[in-house]
Amino acid sequence: MSPFQPEPVFQTGHTNKTAVLLINLGSPEAPTAEAVRPYLKEFLSDQRVVELPKWLWQPILRGFILPFRPKQSAHGYEKIWFEDGSPLTTYTQRQAGKLSEKLPDIEVAYAMTYGKPSIADTLNKLKIKGVNQVLVIPLYPQYAASSSAAALDKVFQALQQQRNQISVRTVSRFYDDPGYIEAMRQHISAYWAEHGRSKKLMLSFHGVPQACCDKGDPYQKECLTTGRLLAEALGLSEYEYTVAFQSQFGKAKWIGPSTQTLLDKLPMQGETELDIFCPGFVSDCLETMEEIAIAGREQFYAAGGTRFQYIPCLNDNEEWIHALSGLAQKNLQGW
């Protein structure tokens, strides 16, 4: 049997088309332990995510994590789940829809690195529509091997199965893109104009193990650059904002400072008013809505905080869609 897929029959009237494919992390199909388990298994089995030998990691994953973690994660998902599904999937779908309106001559689709819709299935559906060149944009502004590269790996794996490979361009990062920075500036400024502003702004990014950065992963440096550019755009002094890293997992050392540690320390240092925004997430999800907006709020108040505001992600904000359109158009030039 051939390892290559048979070529699809193009739909009548659709040939030589160009597409933009947005990729995000993914979500379970329901906020239940039964749905979370296969999602976590796929996610945590990716060696881009956990860089341990399979013979060492898989027994730990199957014997100690998958029997217990899904129930805990499902409880978190229950708190944030929308009527029409996962917030991450919902917002990514809306972003693709609004981007399509700004790029009327381009096919726009979205896929998830883990779960559905899968990258392989989405690329196949684009091919059936006559698409023969695709611009791939992982929705991670700051490059990390565990996120951006994991998404692009799935794209390249899908290409390996194609007999007639489509042309692909990729955007591996956009951490300093002027449109992205301006979209965040306008979004935060609008929030402050409506809700008022706390004395300090925390920019919380997802964390990665310190060992990854020690080996050359540029993620931490790119996060710090994004934080600096955003603070400058907002006119903040170095005392009015801080950059931190959340979502630590396991016992290995992670890059810091830790968001959760600062939520305890800041009130004790007299910083009792705090706004939090997550620049590394362009869509609200479990890590922002539950970990920060719910658990983070409770932790900050328990530590003595008096004012806590979570500023939502860019989601389907019009200025962000405008920035995303500009990013796509810049990288589509010549096609």
Rosetta blueprint (number, residue, H / E / L):
1 M L
2 S L
3 P L
4 F L
5 Q E
6 P L
7 E L
8 P L
9 V L
10 F L
11 Q L
12 T L
13 G L
14 H L
15 T L
16 N L
17 K E
18 T E
19 A E
20 V E
21 L E
22 L E
23 I E
24 N E
25 L L
26 G L
27 S L
28 P L
29 E L
30 A L
31 P L
32 T L
33 A H
34 E H
35 A H
36 V H
37 R H
38 P H
39 Y H
40 L H
41 K H
42 E H
43 F H
44 L H
45 S L
46 D L
47 Q L
48 R L
49 V L
50 V L
51 E L
52 L L
53 P L
54 K H
55 W H
56 L H
57 W H
58 Q H
59 P H
60 I H
61 L H
62 R H
63 G H
64 F H
65 I H
66 L L
67 P L
68 F L
69 R H
70 P H
71 K H
72 Q H
73 S H
74 A H
75 H H
76 G H
77 Y H
78 E H
79 K H
80 I H
81 W L
82 F E
83 E L
84 D L
85 G E
86 S L
87 P H
88 L H
89 T H
90 T H
91 Y H
92 T H
93 Q H
94 R H
95 Q H
96 A H
97 G H
98 K H
99 L H
100 S H
101 E H
102 K H
103 L L
104 P L
105 D L
106 I L
107 E E
108 V E
109 A E
110 Y E
111 A E
112 M E
113 T L
114 Y L
115 G L
116 K L
117 P L
118 S E
119 I H
120 A H
121 D H
122 T H
123 L H
124 N H
125 K H
126 L H
127 K H
128 I H
129 K L
130 G L
131 V E
132 N E
133 Q E
134 V E
135 L E
136 V E
137 I E
138 P E
139 L L
140 Y L
141 P L
142 Q L
143 Y L
144 A L
145 A H
146 S H
147 S H
148 S H
149 A H
150 A H
151 A H
152 L H
153 D H
154 K H
155 V H
156 F H
157 Q H
158 A H
159 L H
160 Q H
161 Q L
162 Q E
163 R L
164 N L
165 Q L
166 I L
167 S E
168 V E
169 R E
170 T E
171 V L
172 S L
173 R L
174 F L
175 Y L
176 D L
177 D L
178 P H
179 G H
180 Y H
181 I H
182 E H
183 A H
184 M H
185 R H
186 Q H
187 H H
188 I H
189 S H
190 A H
191 Y H
192 W H
193 A H
194 E H
195 H H
196 G L
197 R L
198 S L
199 K L
200 K E
201 L E
202 M E
203 L E
204 S E
205 F E
206 H E
207 G L
208 V L
209 P E
210 Q H
211 A H
212 C H
213 C H
214 D H
215 K L
216 G L
217 D L
218 P L
219 Y H
220 Q H
221 K H
222 E H
223 C H
224 L H
225 T H
226 T H
227 G H
228 R H
229 L H
230 L H
231 A H
232 E H
233 A H
234 L H
235 G L
236 L L
237 S L
238 E L
239 Y L
240 E L
241 Y E
242 T E
243 V E
244 A E
245 F E
246 Q E
247 S L
248 Q L
249 F L
250 G L
251 K L
252 A L
253 K L
254 W E
255 I L
256 G L
257 P L
258 S E
259 T H
260 Q H
261 T H
262 L H
263 L H
264 D H
265 K H
266 L H
267 P H
268 M H
269 Q L
270 G L
271 E L
272 T L
273 E E
274 L E
275 D E
276 I E
277 F E
278 C L
279 P L
280 G L
281 F L
282 V L
283 S L
284 D L
285 C L
286 L H
287 E H
288 T H
289 M H
290 E H
291 E L
292 I L
293 A L
294 I L
295 A H
296 G H
297 R H
298 E H
299 Q H
300 F H
301 Y H
302 A H
303 A L
304 G L
305 G L
306 T L
307 R E
308 F E
309 Q E
310 Y E
311 I L
312 P L
313 C L
314 L L
315 N L
316 D L
317 N L
318 E H
319 E H
320 W H
321 I H
322 H H
323 A H
324 L H
325 S H
326 G H
327 L H
328 A H
329 Q H
330 K H
331 N H
332 L H
333 Q L
334 G L
335 W L
